Amino acid sequence: MTKRSWLVSILLICGFIVMTGCTGKTKTEKAVEEKVTETQQQPEQKPQEEPQKEEEPQPITVNVLDPNTRSILKSFLPVEMGFGTDNETYKKELEIWAKNLARGTENTKGYDQRMILDKLDSNGQIIKGKPRIILEESELVEKVITASAVGGDIELPLYVTESGYKPEEVDHLGEVVVASFTTRFNSGVIGRSKNIELSAEAINNIIVGAGDNFSFNTTVGPSDATHGYQKAKEIVNKQLVDGIGGGICQTSSTLYNAVDQVGVSYIEKHHHSLSVGYVPAGRDATVSYGGPDFQFQNTTGAPFIIKSIYKKGTLTIEIRTSAAYQSLIAKH
């Protein structure tokens, strides 16, 4: 082999080696490539989620709402009050609460409201009173107990009763006198006469609708010096004593003897501890604001109006109605 041929052979061998180095892969490179391929073929693993904490159950709550304002009056947690473990005690606590809510306490006014009857003014226009409002205590307790199992909102069971007459009837209520009664007094006794006059004016032109309840104390109001009443003799514990407002019982007794001639039902009526001279024995009706009251319900089935006629030394109470109702109201 010539020297030139030897050199060519050497160059060819070197070129082959270089080409092999450029196209081949080292063991390390092959291992890395296999690892990457293996990783790509494996499914992607999601990060492990933390276990969710279970929310603690909220206690069952019963909210009692005022139906007029939708405000919450009271929120109960029945279980804490014994519901489910001592239902009898739970019910008794609710009954006490419902009673105080309806009738009021020393510091709070209750929902129950006596009807203040409408009245006619000197021009024959109606002066509106107030409707009767009753909070049904037993129904309220049952509503709370029923809701105590699941919770939620309940409304107060309030029942509102308006006066039982129609405005168009008013112009006719003075047509017929169906009952009347008169008592006499000494007009020279100034204080007593003034008290009779004021209380008689308070019940004059009162409209008593069908089914309405009349309360003397509610209608007349406080018989104190602030309202113009004066000192006069009155019966207290079987004794005649001086007191502000003495004499108003003559007005209530005169009214009783008038309405007793028509078909009313008595809710409350009391006798004096001593006989009085202005009505027959047993025909009186004593009253005292904040104490004994004279109350009746108009069960005649028709409205009527009370007229009081005060004169020097006499008081007359008339019960009047429309001619259409005369036979209905008259006592049979």
C-alpha positions as CSV (number, residue, x, y, z in Angstrom):
1,M,0.0,0.0,0.0
2,T,1.3,3.4,-1.0
3,K,1.7,6.2,1.5
4,R,-1.2,8.0,-0.2
5,S,-3.5,5.1,0.1
6,W,-2.7,4.8,3.7
7,L,-3.6,8.3,4.4
8,V,-6.9,8.0,2.6
9,S,-7.7,5.0,4.7
10,I,-6.9,6.8,7.8
11,L,-9.2,9.7,6.8
12,L,-12.1,7.4,6.0
13,I,-11.9,5.6,9.3
14,C,-11.8,9.0,11.2
15,G,-14.8,10.3,9.3
16,F,-16.8,7.1,10.1
17,I,-16.0,7.5,13.8
18,V,-17.1,11.2,13.8
19,M,-20.4,10.3,12.1
20,T,-21.1,7.6,14.6
21,G,-20.5,10.1,17.5
22,C,-22.9,12.6,16.0
23,T,-25.8,10.2,15.4
24,G,-25.5,7.8,18.3
25,K,-26.7,8.3,21.9
26,T,-24.9,7.7,25.1
27,K,-26.3,5.3,27.7
28,T,-27.1,8.3,29.9
29,E,-29.0,10.1,27.2
30,K,-31.0,6.9,26.4
31,A,-31.9,6.5,30.1
32,V,-33.1,10.1,30.4
33,E,-35.1,9.7,27.2
34,E,-36.8,6.5,28.4
35,K,-37.7,8.2,31.8
36,V,-39.3,11.2,30.1
37,T,-41.3,8.9,27.8
38,E,-42.4,6.8,30.7
39,T,-43.6,9.9,32.7
40,Q,-45.5,11.2,29.7
41,Q,-47.3,7.9,29.3
42,Q,-48.4,7.8,32.9
43,P,-51.8,9.4,33.8
44,E,-51.6,12.8,35.4
45,Q,-52.0,12.6,39.2
46,K,-54.2,15.2,40.8
47,P,-53.1,16.8,44.0
48,Q,-54.7,15.1,47.0
49,E,-57.7,17.1,48.3
50,E,-58.0,17.8,52.0
51,P,-61.1,16.2,53.6
52,Q,-64.0,18.7,54.0
53,K,-65.0,19.4,57.5
54,E,-68.7,18.6,58.3
55,E,-70.7,21.7,59.3
56,E,-72.1,21.6,62.7
57,P,-76.0,21.5,62.6
58,Q,-77.6,24.8,63.5
59,P,-80.0,24.7,66.5
60,I,-83.7,24.8,65.6
61,T,-85.0,28.3,66.1
62,V,-88.6,29.6,66.2
63,N,-89.2,33.3,65.5
64,V,-92.5,34.9,66.6
65,L,-93.4,37.8,64.3
66,D,-95.8,40.8,64.7
67,P,-98.1,40.4,61.7
68,N,-98.4,44.2,61.3
69,T,-94.7,45.1,61.4
70,R,-93.1,41.8,60.5
71,S,-90.6,42.4,63.3
72,I,-89.4,39.6,65.5
73,L,-90.9,39.8,68.9
74,K,-89.3,36.6,70.3
75,S,-86.8,33.9,69.2
76,F,-87.1,30.5,70.9
77,L,-84.5,27.7,71.0
78,P,-87.0,24.9,71.8
79,V,-84.4,22.2,72.7
80,E,-82.7,24.4,75.2
81,M,-86.1,25.1,76.8
82,G,-86.9,21.4,77.2
83,F,-88.7,20.6,74.0
84,G,-88.4,16.9,73.3
85,T,-87.2,16.1,76.8
86,D,-89.7,17.9,79.1
87,N,-92.6,19.0,76.9
88,E,-94.9,19.8,79.8
89,T,-92.5,22.3,81.3
90,Y,-91.9,23.8,77.9
91,K,-95.6,24.3,77.3
92,K,-96.1,25.9,80.7
93,E,-93.3,28.4,80.0
94,L,-94.9,29.2,76.7
95,E,-98.3,29.7,78.3
96,I,-96.9,32.2,80.8
97,W,-95.2,34.1,78.0
98,A,-98.3,34.2,75.8
99,K,-100.4,35.4,78.7
100,N,-98.1,38.3,79.5
101,L,-97.8,39.1,75.8
102,A,-101.6,39.3,75.4
103,R,-102.6,41.0,78.7
104,G,-99.4,42.9,79.5
105,T,-97.4,43.3,82.6
106,E,-96.5,46.0,85.0
107,N,-93.9,47.4,82.6
108,T,-95.3,46.4,79.2
109,K,-98.6,46.9,77.4
110,G,-100.4,43.8,76.1
111,Y,-101.8,43.2,72.6
112,D,-105.4,42.7,73.9
113,Q,-107.4,45.9,73.5
114,R,-111.0,46.6,74.6
115,M,-113.2,48.1,72.0
116,I,-113.6,51.9,72.3
117,L,-117.0,52.5,70.6
118,D,-117.5,55.1,68.0
119,K,-119.4,58.3,69.0
120,L,-121.3,61.1,67.3
121,D,-120.2,64.7,67.8
122,S,-122.5,67.6,68.1
123,N,-122.8,67.8,64.3
124,G,-123.7,64.2,63.9
125,Q,-120.3,63.2,62.5
126,I,-118.7,59.9,63.6
127,I,-115.8,60.1,66.0
128,K,-113.9,56.8,65.5
129,G,-113.0,54.7,68.4
130,K,-110.8,51.6,68.4
131,P,-111.5,48.0,67.4
132,R,-111.4,45.1,69.8
133,I,-108.2,43.2,69.5
134,I,-107.7,39.7,71.0
135,L,-104.4,37.7,71.0
136,E,-105.5,34.0,71.2
137,E,-103.1,32.7,73.8
138,S,-103.8,29.0,73.4
139,E,-103.5,29.2,69.6
140,L,-100.2,31.0,69.9
141,V,-98.8,28.3,72.2
142,E,-99.9,25.5,69.8
143,K,-98.3,27.3,66.8
144,V,-95.0,27.6,68.7
145,I,-95.0,24.0,69.8
146,T,-95.8,22.8,66.2
147,A,-93.0,24.9,64.8
148,S,-90.6,23.7,67.5
149,A,-89.9,20.4,65.6
150,V,-88.6,22.1,62.4
151,G,-88.1,25.8,63.2
152,G,-89.2,28.8,61.2
153,D,-91.3,31.9,61.6
154,I,-94.8,32.2,62.9
155,E,-97.2,35.1,63.3
156,L,-99.2,36.2,66.3
157,P,-102.8,35.1,66.0
158,L,-104.5,38.5,66.4
159,Y,-108.2,38.9,65.9
160,V,-109.6,42.3,65.2
161,T,-113.3,43.1,65.6
162,E,-114.7,46.4,64.3
163,S,-118.0,47.9,65.6
164,G,-121.0,46.1,64.3
165,Y,-122.8,48.8,62.4
166,K,-122.8,50.4,58.9
167,P,-122.0,54.1,58.5
168,E,-125.2,54.6,56.4
169,E,-127.3,53.4,59.4
170,V,-126.1,56.3,61.7
171,D,-128.6,58.9,60.4
172,H,-131.5,56.6,61.4
173,L,-130.4,55.4,64.9
174,G,-132.1,58.3,66.7
175,E,-135.5,57.7,65.2
176,V,-137.1,55.6,68.0
177,V,-136.7,55.5,71.8
178,V,-136.9,51.8,72.7
179,A,-135.9,52.2,76.4
180,S,-135.6,55.0,78.9
181,F,-134.8,55.5,82.6
182,T,-134.5,58.6,84.8
183,T,-132.9,59.2,88.2
184,R,-132.9,62.3,90.4
185,F,-130.2,64.0,92.5
186,N,-129.7,67.1,94.6
187,S,-128.4,69.7,92.2
188,G,-127.3,71.8,95.1
189,V,-124.4,69.4,95.8
190,I,-122.1,71.0,93.3
191,G,-119.3,68.4,93.2
192,R,-121.6,65.4,92.8
193,S,-123.7,67.1,90.2
194,K,-120.6,68.0,88.1
195,N,-119.4,64.4,88.3
196,I,-122.8,63.1,87.0
197,E,-122.7,65.7,84.2
198,L,-119.2,64.8,83.0
199,S,-119.8,61.0,83.1
200,A,-123.2,61.4,81.4
201,E,-121.6,63.5,78.6
202,A,-118.9,60.8,78.1
203,I,-121.5,58.1,77.3
204,N,-123.8,60.4,75.3
205,N,-124.2,59.6,71.6
206,I,-122.2,56.3,71.9
207,I,-122.9,53.9,69.0
208,V,-123.3,50.3,70.2
209,G,-123.2,48.1,67.1
210,A,-124.6,44.6,66.9
211,G,-122.3,42.3,68.9
212,D,-120.3,45.2,70.4
213,N,-119.0,45.2,74.0
214,F,-119.7,48.3,76.0
215,S,-117.4,49.1,79.0
216,F,-118.3,52.0,81.2
217,N,-114.8,52.5,82.6
218,T,-113.3,52.4,79.1
219,T,-115.8,54.8,77.7
220,V,-115.7,57.3,80.5
221,G,-112.0,57.0,81.4
222,P,-110.4,58.1,84.6
223,S,-112.7,60.1,87.0
224,D,-109.9,62.2,88.5
225,A,-109.2,65.9,89.0
226,T,-107.1,66.0,85.8
227,H,-110.3,65.2,83.8
228,G,-112.4,67.8,85.7
229,Y,-114.0,65.5,88.3
230,Q,-114.6,67.0,91.8
231,K,-114.7,65.7,95.4
232,A,-118.0,64.2,96.5
233,K,-119.4,61.5,98.7
234,E,-119.0,57.9,97.5
235,I,-119.5,54.5,99.1
236,V,-116.3,52.6,100.0
237,N,-116.4,49.5,102.1
238,K,-119.9,50.2,103.4
239,Q,-119.0,53.7,104.4
240,L,-119.7,57.1,102.8
241,V,-116.4,58.9,102.3
242,D,-115.2,61.9,100.3
243,G,-113.6,61.0,97.0
244,I,-112.9,62.5,93.7
245,G,-115.5,61.4,91.2
246,G,-118.3,60.5,93.7
247,G,-121.6,60.4,91.8
248,I,-120.5,58.6,88.6
249,C,-122.1,55.4,89.9
250,Q,-125.5,57.2,89.5
251,T,-124.7,57.5,85.8
252,S,-123.7,53.8,85.4
253,S,-126.8,52.7,87.4
254,T,-129.1,54.8,85.3
255,L,-127.6,53.3,82.2
256,Y,-128.0,49.8,83.5
257,N,-131.7,50.3,84.2
258,A,-132.2,51.6,80.6
259,V,-130.3,48.9,78.7
260,D,-131.9,46.3,80.9
261,Q,-135.1,46.9,78.9
262,V,-133.5,45.7,75.7
263,G,-131.9,42.4,74.8
264,V,-128.3,42.8,76.0
265,S,-126.1,40.3,77.9
266,Y,-124.1,41.3,80.9
267,I,-120.3,40.8,81.0
268,E,-119.6,42.5,84.3
269,K,-121.9,44.1,86.9
270,H,-121.5,44.9,90.6
271,H,-123.7,46.2,93.4
272,H,-122.7,48.8,96.0
273,S,-122.0,47.6,99.5
274,L,-124.8,49.9,100.7
275,S,-128.2,50.7,99.3
276,V,-128.4,53.8,97.2
277,G,-131.5,56.0,97.0
278,Y,-131.6,56.9,93.3
279,V,-132.6,53.4,92.1
280,P,-134.5,50.5,93.6
281,A,-132.6,48.0,95.8
282,G,-130.5,45.7,93.7
283,R,-130.8,47.8,90.6
284,D,-127.5,49.7,90.9
285,A,-124.2,49.2,89.1
286,T,-121.1,50.4,90.9
287,V,-118.0,51.4,88.9
288,S,-114.5,52.6,89.7
289,Y,-111.8,53.2,87.1
290,G,-109.2,50.5,87.4
291,G,-111.7,48.5,89.6
292,P,-115.3,47.3,89.2
293,D,-116.8,47.9,85.8
294,F,-120.2,47.8,84.1
295,Q,-120.0,45.9,80.9
296,F,-122.6,44.5,78.5
297,Q,-122.7,43.0,75.0
298,N,-125.3,44.1,72.4
299,T,-126.9,40.8,71.6
300,T,-130.0,42.4,70.2
301,G,-128.9,41.8,66.6
302,A,-129.1,45.4,65.7
303,P,-127.2,48.7,66.5
304,F,-128.5,51.3,68.8
305,I,-127.3,54.6,70.3
306,I,-127.1,55.8,73.9
307,K,-128.5,59.3,74.6
308,S,-127.9,60.9,78.0
309,I,-130.0,64.0,78.9
310,Y,-128.6,65.9,81.9
311,K,-130.8,68.5,83.5
312,K,-130.9,70.3,86.9
313,G,-131.6,67.5,89.3
314,T,-132.4,64.7,86.8
315,L,-130.5,62.3,84.5
316,T,-132.3,60.4,81.8
317,I,-130.7,57.7,79.7
318,E,-132.4,56.7,76.4
319,I,-131.7,53.8,74.1
320,R,-132.6,54.7,70.5
321,T,-132.5,52.9,67.2
322,S,-134.0,53.1,63.7
323,A,-137.7,52.3,63.2
324,A,-136.6,49.3,61.1
325,Y,-134.9,47.8,64.1
326,Q,-137.4,48.7,66.8
327,S,-139.1,45.3,67.1
328,L,-135.7,43.5,67.0
329,I,-134.2,45.5,69.9
330,A,-137.2,45.7,72.2
331,K,-136.9,43.1,75.0
332,H,-139.4,40.3,74.7
